[in-house]
Amino acid sequence: MDQVEQTSPRRPGNLAGPGFPAPPDRLANHQEDDVDLETLVNNMDASLESLCAAAETAPLLRNGQHPRGRPPGARPLQGQVAPRQRLQRSQPMHILAVRRLHQGDQQLRTSSLPAIPNPFPELCGPGSPPALTPGSVPPGPAAAKQDVKVFSEDGTSKVVEILADTTARDLCQLLVYRSHCVDDNSWTLVEHHPHLGLERCLEDHELVAQVESTMASESQFLFRKNYAKYEFFKNPTNFFPEQMVAWCQQSNGSQTQLLQNFLNSSSCPEIQGFLHVKELGRKSWKKLYVCLRRSGLYCSTKGASKEPRHLQLLADLEDSRIFSLMAGRKQYGAPTDYGFCIKPNRVRNEAKELRLLCAEDEQSRTCWMTAFRLLKYGMLLYQNYRIPQQRKAMLSPFSTPVRSVSENSLVAMDFSGQTGRVIENPAEAQSAALEEGHAWRKRSTRMNVLGSQSPLHPSTLSTVIHRTQHWFHGRISREESHRIIKQQGLVDGLFLLRDSQSNPKAFVLTLCHHQKIKNFQILPCEDDGQTFFSLDDGNTKFSDLIQLVDFYQLNKGVLPCRLKHHCIRVAL
């Protein structure tokens, strides 16, 4: 029993301390064991303290903990514990926060994650300021904006906000997008001066804000089609007659190198011929021999001589622009209807400073004006002409097809026999489609059971359906139709349809061919109780004008050329 009682203080079950009360009988009978128990508790507390101190003074670990210092809020450890201080094993320990705030850079770091070194310490160090401070970069100037008012052919207008670097091409594309038009790269911005009777098409690279700064308050911009804007690149021989072009000695004079000589600044082509020139400050016109060079427009004071002593400068190409005369006969007393003007950029309202000229025919006027543009702008015109073609070539693989996928999957079928068959011949398929169209119009006559005029009645359909088309211009005069054709470019195949003024039941096709405007009357004719339309006295009949236009867009027929471009007016 003595041996058992001597070894009992070493057993954990007989420990005395807070949380471990001893039995009262054992405390009363063995007073000498209390000293041994307290000594054992003190030894255990000292071992725990030494263990915590060793952990506190451990070197820097890989988890990013700081080796020096004590965590904020931790109490200092004492070397010895008071005799009556006892360990409480059942009390939870306090866990310190794992994030610390550095006083140097005021940044939070997670002590439980590996420390990532700064790859650019020289930029964010305390000794050197950062590369970009809030006040080191000057504020950039705001892009200048201004409002521009653009008018359409029908008198409607739209105010557009543009930047200072907006070009004429950019503004046209914006108007095409907002007006839901087809962008075929023939839309232009027209500089219109009604008080001076002048207008011109802006080049695609010209800045709209810069041009507007040279315009008077009465002037305005027009949004219009111009199919002849770059037509001279496609057919140069139609724009430059051989008798009007003079070549330098280095040129061989061939038509294949015509545009190369105009675009090449080292060559010196000339346009020469007789023009009616209005004298400055007078109402009289004088016919003079004129030549156009890169240095300017000159007239000869002695017949057709081009000697330097006989040449007199009329206008400079650098600081001037060329315009068309809208009403030269009425406003300026021009001898012909083919007038044009060279207007200095500084001139706004002064008509007496305009250099007015007049050609004998439309081809001569077009030649003078086209040569002026080529000699003034050179390669810029060719770049403006090539940009839309390059965009089209880049977008062609990704462009959507003209027809939908369901329409592309359709094939022509013939159900006249007992079984249907696929029509593989394209000509036969087209004739079958035309027959189906005629059959549909015949079936539409049976839709009106009561006999009233319904929208599907053939007589109503044939006289109304064409009015929804862009190429139909309603009741306009012959002069108005010719003016529209001239404004939108005298190119082959440009056309429009209008009501006939002499015959209320007929229509007129106005067509441009070789820079001349011709009119063809479309007469109605009856066959088997139905009304048809024909251009050749009934040899070729069409049930409505849409079918007639579709046919002559594919076939020349009795016309001098096929219908290619239609005059269009849009409302902005």
Helices and strands as residue ranges (DSSP letters): H 2-7, G 8-10, G 12-14, H 24-29, H 33-56, E 99-101, E 108-110, H 121-124, E 145-151, E 157-163, H 168-179, E 187-193, E 198-201, H 208-213, E 220-225, H 231-234, H 236-239, G 242-244, E 245-246, G 255-257, H 258-263, E 270-278, E 285-293, E 296-300, G 308-310, E 311-315, E 320-325, H 328-332, E 339-344, G 351-353, E 355-358, H 362-377, H 379-395, H 405-408, E 413-414, E 421-422, H 426-444, H 458-464, G 465-468, H 478-487, E 494-499, E 507-513, E 516-527, E 530-534, H 545-554, E 565-566
